[in-house]
Amino acid sequence: MKLKEKFPLAEKLVYFDNAVMGCAPQSTLDTMKEYIDALVEHMSGGRAWAFNVEEGKGALDNALELFAKVIGAKSEEVLGVPNASTGMNVIMSMLPVKKGDNIVSTDLAFPMGAALVQKTVEKGAEARWLPSEKGVVETGAFEKAIDDDTAIVYLDQPSWFNGYLFNIEAIAELAHDHGAYMVVDATQSIGAIDWQIDKTGVDFAATSTFKWLLGGIPASSAGFLYMNKEHINRYPPAYVSGCTYTYEKTGMEGPYMGHKFNLKDGISKYGVFRSPDLTFKAAGNSMKVLLDHGMKEIEKQNKKLSSKIIDMLLERGYELQTPVEEKRRSYLNVKVPDIKKTVETLNAEDYWCCERVGGIRVSPHFYCTMEQAERFVTRLDEVVKNL
């Protein structure tokens, strides 16, 4: 794939650790530096602040428009949040769950998602954890588990440790047939695959920007929440702030005693949390880069890279914790004899990957190259054989 941007970190390293953090393009790094330099100079009294709007819009509004394009949603269906955890908490706290309901999830859930499902148990719901086999939970298992008492089906897409892609459309259809909601933590796929989320049946989703959206390091990043338009005015928010209401003066005395509080219409009523503009400026610039390369092409390149690595690993006799078929996975996980030592050795030599759930997680993004994939597997094999 021909790149239209420079990715300095991915040029310096053989970087197959994008499920931890993505490599920001040079233009995003420049944007961040310009913003921070201007902020420091402004706060030192050296210049007026000039970053309130971009192309007639604030940084957040601009980022929301771009995010909607990245996932194939409408701009009124997306909201800025500090991170995926905040977005998922907004969703799960809002949805009504009562005693007698059940929540269907899997043992592939990321710890944050598992904690959110456990929180519904405290409300009297039953958690139905579907067991995986070799890193996979087939759609048939959901068909058996989902019933008319199911309130929510909660999934990561893909599975965080091995890149397994659920058949989201089929599972969402099963959920809807029984009146349940499809809730997805999409942190490990938004920016990596061509979602077209409005066509999937997903009701609610959230993501952070520091992974596949290339928005910067976790300590300086943001997130987005997606809510299908059918649900936006269905439930009141669990959390509120001054910006979630409109105020109507009633004639009474006092600053707020004399006003009627009305929840805003639309998704902004859930926007109690806010991240700094810098995080949305960075994410906005990186999403422009993603869209310029094309989400379909990015997904194609990511799967080609993973397929190349998988083919080379299988030729050498390695065992995967990831399906081989392209349509069933995004990135991959491979078993090695001494995981910790192997990862430490590779990372020390600038071959970046990480240890996850009994194997090595290898997660390339579109700016990685086939030549790097070959070098990675060759070096991995040498390290394993020399341990």
N, C-alpha and C positions, 0 to 999 in steps of 0.2 A: 504494500500500500504506500503510495507516495504521500509524504507528509507535507503539510502546508505551514507548519510551525516547527520551531526548535523546542525540544524537551530536554533541558540541560541534564537533569538527574538521570534520565533514561539513556542519555548518551555516555555518561560517565560510568554507569553501572549496568550489569546485566540484571535488570530490575523486573523480577517476576513476583512482586509482593504488593500488587495493586489492591488486593482485598484488605490490606492494612491501611495503605495510603496511596493515592494516585500521584503521579508526577505532574506538577503544574507546568503549563507551557510558558515559554519565555515572556509572551505578552502579558500573561497574568502576573508573573513575577514583577514585571515592569509596572503594571497597574498598582500592585500592592505597595511597591517602593515609592511611587509617585504620591500615593495617598498618604502614607505614613510620614514622608518627608514634609508634605504640605501641612499635615496635622501638627507636627512638632513645630514647624515654623509659625503656624497660626497661633498656637498656644504660647509661643515665645514672644508674640506681638510683632512678628516680622511680616505678616501678610494677612489679607482678608481671606475668609473661607470661601472656596469656590467650587465645592464638590456636592452641593445640595441636589442638583439635577443633572441628568444625562439624557440628551436628546429629548428634552421636555419632560422627562420622568425621573423620579427618584431612583436610587440604586435598587431598592427592593422591588418597586413596580417593574423596572426593566428586567430584573432577574426572574420575576414571576412569569412574565410574558415568554421569556426564553425557556424556562423550565417547562411550561405548558407545551411548547413545541417539541422539546426533547422527549417527553413521554406521550405525546399525542393526545393531550387533554385540552380543555377549554380554559382560558385564563381565569374565569370565575370559579374554577374548581380547585385552585391551588392557593396555598398560603405559606408564607415564610415562618419558620420556627427555628429555634436555636440548634436543633439536631434531631435525628430520627427518634431518639428516646422520648423527647418532648412531644413530637408529633403523634407517636403511638400511644402515649399516655393521654393526650387530648382525646383521641379517638376512643380508646377503651374505657375511659372514665365517663364519656358522654353516652355510650350505648347502654340501654337498660338491660340489666342482667338480674335475674331473680332466682330464688330457690326453686329447684326443679328443672332449671335450664342446664344445658351442657355446652361446653366449649371444646371443639375438636382441634387438636394440634398434633405434633409429632415429636419424637425424641431428637429430631434434627434441629429443633428450635434453638436460636441463639439465647443465651442466658437472660437477656433483657426481655425477650418475648415470653420465655418460660415464666418469668416473674410476673408479667402482666396477666398471663393465664391463671397463675396461682392467686392473684388478687381477686379474680372473679369467684374463686372457691370460697373466699372469705365472705362473699355475698350470698353463698348458698348454692352456687353452681357446681356441677360435676366437670372435672377436667378429664377428657378422654385423650390420652397420649397414645398415638399410633406408633408401634415399634418399626424401626427401619431394619432392612436386611441388606448388608453390604452397601450402606449409604443410600438406600432407595426406599421410598414408601410408594407403592403403586396406587393408582387411582381407585382400584377396586377396594382397597382398605377404607377409603373415605366413604364409598358407597355403602359399606356395611356399618360404619360408625355414625354417619349423619342421619338424624331422624327429626321428627316434628318438634322435639324439645331442644334441638340445637339452636343456640342463639348466634354463635360466631364460629367461623372456621378461621383459624389464625395460622399463617404460614410465613416463613422466610422464602423469598424468591431471589436467587437460588439458596439452597442450603449453605450456610455460612462457611462450613469447614471443607466441603468437597465440591461445591459448584453444581450440585444436582438440581436440575430444573423440573419443578412440578408441572403437571398439565393443568395450569391455572384455569384455563377456560372450562375444562370439563369439571374440575372441582367446584368452581364458582357456580356452574349450572346445577350441580347437586345441592349446593348450599341454598341457592335461591328456590329450588323446587320444594324445600322444606321451610322456607321463610327465614333462613339464616343469612347473616352478613359475611362477606368475604373480606377479611382484613389481612393486609400483606405488609411485612417489613421488606421493602425493596432496596435497602441500602446497598446490597451486593450486586445489583443489576442495573439500576438506573444510571445511565451513562455508558453502560457496557453493551446493552442489547437494545434493539428497536422495539420499545414496549407497545406503543399504540394502546394505551391503557383503557381508553373508553370502549375498546372492542373486546376486552378480556373478561368482563363481568366482575372485576374488582370493585368493591364498594369504597374501601378506604385503604390508603397506603401512605408511607412516609419514607424519607431517606435523609441521610447526611450528605454533605457536599465534599468531604475530604477524601473520599475514595474514588469511585469511577467518574464523578463529576469534576474532579481535578481542581477543587476549590481551595487547596492549601492544607496546612497541617491541622490536626484535630483541635488544637488549642486556639486556632483562629479560623474557624469554619462555621457553617450554618446548616440549615436543613430545610426541607419542604414537606408539606402535608398535601395529600390529594384526597378529595372527597367528591364522589360522583354527584353530579348536580341534583339528582333525585333526592338526595339525603340532606342537602345543605340546610334547609329550614325545617327539618323533621324533629330534631332534638335540641333542647337548650344546652349551652356549654356548661361543663362542670366548673370551669374557672372563668372569672371575669376581671376586668380592669376598667379604668376610665375610658379607654379607647374602644371598648366593646359595646358601648351604649351611645345613643343620641339623647339629647336633653331638651325637654320642652318646658319653658317657664310657665308656672301656674299662677303667678301673682303673689305667692306667699313670700315672706321675708326670709333672709338667710341665703348663703351662697348656693347650697345644694338642697337645703330643706324646701326651697321654693321651686324645685324642678321635678318633672316627671321623667323617670328613667325608662327608656325603650331600647331593648336589644336591637342592634343593627340587623338589617336584612343581609343575606349573603354570607359568604364564608368568613368575612372579616369579624363576625361576632365571636369567632374562636381565637382571634389573634391577640391573646393576652400577653404572650411572650414575644420578645424582640431581640434580634442580634444586631451588632453594630453594622453600619453601612459598608465598612470595609469588607466584611465577609460576603455580602451580597454582590459587591463590585467584583471581587475576585471570582466568585462562582459565575456571575454573569458573563465575564470575559471568557472563562473557560467553556461555558456552554455555547458561546458563539463559535469557538474553535471546534467543538464537537459537531455542531450543526453544519459548519462549513465542510467538514469531512463527510458528513452524512451518517445518521445512526444505522441505516441498513449496512453501509460499507464497514462501519466500525464493528458491528456484530459479526459480520462475515470474517473480518480480519482476526478478531479475537478467537473465533472458533477454529480458524485455520492454524493459528499459533498453538492452541491447545491440542488440536489433532496431531500436529507435527510432533509435539512433545510426547503425547500418548503413544503414537506409533513407534517412536524411538525407544521408549521405556518398555513397551510390550516386546519388541524385538530382543531386548536385553533380559527378558524374563521377570520384570518387576510386576508386582501385584498392585492394582489400582483400587482406590476406595471411591471411585467415580465411574458412572456409566461410560462406555466407549462411544456410543452413538452421539453424534454432534447435537442433535435436536434435544437430547436429554441432559446436557450439561453446558456450563459456561466455562469455568476453569476446572482444576483437577486436584486430586490428592493421591499421593503415591506412598506405599509402605517401604521403609528401609530398615535395616537391622538396628542401627543406633541413631535414632532420630536426632536427639539433642546434639550429639557430636557432629553429625553430618551437616546440620543446619549451621552450627557455629563455624565449622570449617569453610563452608560455602560463603557465608556472609562475610567472613574475614577476608575472603578473596574477591569481594564485590560481586558475588553471585547471590542475589537477594531472593529469599523465600522464607517460609516460617513453619514452625512445628504446630500442627493442629490435629487433635483427636487421633492419635496413633499413626500419623503419617506426616508427610511434608505437603503443605498446600502450595501450589504453584499457580500464580494468577497473573498472566500477561495482559497488557492492554494494547490497543491498536498501534501505539508508537514503538512497541518492541518489534524486533526483526526475526525472520526465519534463521538468519545466521546466529543470532543470539540464542535462539531455541536450541540449535544444534550444539553450540558451545556449552550451554547449560547442562544438557543431558550427558554430554561427553564427560564434563567435569564431575557431575554428580556420580556417575558410574565409577570414575577413577577414585573418588573419595570413599565411596562405599566399599570398594574392593581393597582399599588400603587401610581400613579401620581394623 
